[in-house]
Amino acid sequence: MEFIDFDDINFGDKEEIQVEEIKEIKEAKKIDKRSGCYKRKTNSIYRRAFGETQLLDLVKEFKKDYQYNFITAGDVDFLSYLKLILRHQNLEYCLLSTWCMALEDVYQIEDFLIQGKIKKIDFYLGDIFLSSRKREYSKLKEISKKYKCKIVIFKNHSKVFAGYGDKFHFGIQSSANINTNPRTENCCITIDKGLFDFYFEYYDNIKSFI
């Protein structure tokens, strides 16, 4: 794909340029700046799991600057990886980005908050919540009010956890949403503060639809 810098283009006489064309150019530049990349060198570990119970037993400890790569099948969804992190530390903060989420998983997250396993969590959700995830969205608003969580609705299809506790910072990327399904999914957990900062800065600046 070829990227064009609009500042380097000579558009001719200003009178010939339509106002709408100028607006489109400005909007295109804004969208391009919302993309980002974080580069790092790391040690890699590879694991396979065919169920959540097996997944939770795969990692005995998380090491700084290590990346843990998973390929899974069976009853493993994105929330399973947060459970894996919580086996090793409670969290001061976590951000959650998902396109969709099942109601039972919303209740599971509420349990984590009630138990003190997570002190604060912010939700970044797909616009599907406004049409076909109304029960889940209603429950999330209730949780948000009680625990002072942020809820952001936007055109989102990313699956990310990022957070920290007293032992380490982390970032998690996955193909899976937070809803149990029998499909093969991939996931990567990286123990690195820089990756947490990268995701936090991006999501924290997103403007919600509502």
N, C-alpha and C positions, 0 to 999 in steps of 0.2 A: 504494500500500500504506500502510495506517495503522499508525503505531508507537505503542505504548502504554507509558507509564511506570508500572510496577507500584507505585512508591512513592506515586503520587497516588491510588490506588484504595482506597476504604474497603470492606473485606471483611466488616465486621460483627463479631460475637462470635468470638473466637479458637477457642472450643470447636467452632464449626461448620465450621472449616476442616480438611480432611484433611491429614495429614502429607505424602502424596504430592503434593497440589496445591501445597503450599509449596515442595517440592523442584523441581517443574516451573517455578514462577515464578523461583526462583533460577537454574536452568539457562538459562532464556530470557534473563535479564539477562546472564549470562556470555557466551552466544553473541553477543549484540548487540555487546558490547564488543570482539569479535575482528575486527570490520569496521573499515576505515580508509579515509581519503581524503587524498591529497596534491595540493594545488593550486599551480599556477605558471603564469606567462606565458612564452611561448617563441616563437622564430622557427621556422617550419615549412618543410621541404623534402620534395617528393614524388617518388618514383621507382617505375618498373615494371621487373620482370625476369621472364624466362621460362626461366631456368636459373641454377644456382649460379655458373657461370663469369661470366655477365653481371652477376649480383648483386655479385660481388667487385670488379668494375671500376666500379661506379656511384658510389662515394663516394671522392673523392680525399683528403679530410681531414675529421675530425670537429671541429666547433667548439663551444666551451662555450656553454650555453644554447640550443642548436639541437636541434630534434626532426626526425628523419628518418623519414618515413612510406613504407612499401613495400606494394605489392600484387604478388603473385608467382604463377607457375604453373610446372609442370615439376618438375625435380629440386631443389627448394628446400625444406628443412625448417628447423626451429628452430636446429639446430647450424650451419647456413650463416651465420647472423648472428653467432655467436661467432667463426667463422673470419674474418668481415669485421672485427670488432673487433681480432682478433689480427694482422691485416695492418698495423695502425696502432700497436699497443703490446703488449708482454707484460704479463701480469697478476700482480699481487701476490696478489689474492684474487678469487674469483668464487663466487657461489651460483647453483645451477641448480635450477629447479622445472619438473617435467614430469609428465604423467600416465603416459606410457609411453616406452620407449626401445628401439631395436634394438641387438643385440649388437655389430654393426660400429661403431656410434656410441660405445659404451662403450670399445672399443679405440681409437677416435680420440681420445677424451678422455685415455685413458692415455698416448697418444703425446704429447699436449700437455704432460702432466706430466713425462714422461721428457725431452723436449726443453727443458724449463724455460720454455716459453711461458706456463704457468700454475704458480704456486708452490703455491697452496692452493685447493681447490674443495670446496664442501659440496653434498650432493645432497638435494633435497626431492622425494619420489616418491609417486605414487599407490598405493593399496592393491592395484592390479592386479599389482604386482610380487610379491605373496605367493602369487598363484594361477597366473598365466600368463606371468610374466616371470622364472622361477626361474634360468635360465642368466645372464641379465643381472644379476640381483640378486646371484648368487654371485660374478660377476666384479667387481661394484662393491664388495662386501665385501672382496675381495682388494686392490683399489686403495685402499680406505679404510684398511686396516690398514697398508699400506706408506707412504702419504702423509699419514696422520692426517687423513683427511677425515670429515666428519659425514654420516651417512645417516639421514634421517628419513622414515618411512613413515606416511602419514595419508590421510584422505579428500581427495585433492588432484586438481584438474583444471586448475590454473593453469599457464601457460607463461611463465616469467620467467627472465631472466638479470640479474644485477646484480653489478657489480664495479668494480675500479679498477686502474690501473697508474701509471706515473710521469707520464703525460700528462693523464689525465682519469678521472673517475668516470662511470658510465653505468648505465642501466636499460633493459632490453629486454622488451617485451610482444608476444606473438604468438598467433595462433590455432592455429599448428602445434605438434605435438609433435616430439620428437627421433626421427623415423622418416620416411625419404623416402617421399613419396607424390605422385601427379600432380595433386593438388587445388589450387585457388586458395586462397592463404592471405594474411593480412595481418600486418604487423609494424610496430612503432614503436620506434626507438632514440632515447633522450633522453640528452643529455650534461649531467649535473647531479648534484652530490653529494647534494643533498637527496633526490632520488628513490632513490639507492642506500641512503641511511640509512633511508628509509621502508620499503623492502623488507627490508633486513637486520634491522631491529628486529622486524618482523612474523615472518619465518620463523625467526629465531633463538630465538623463544619458543615454537615449536610442539613439542608432546610427541609422540614417535614411538609407534606402536602396539607396536613391539618394541624 
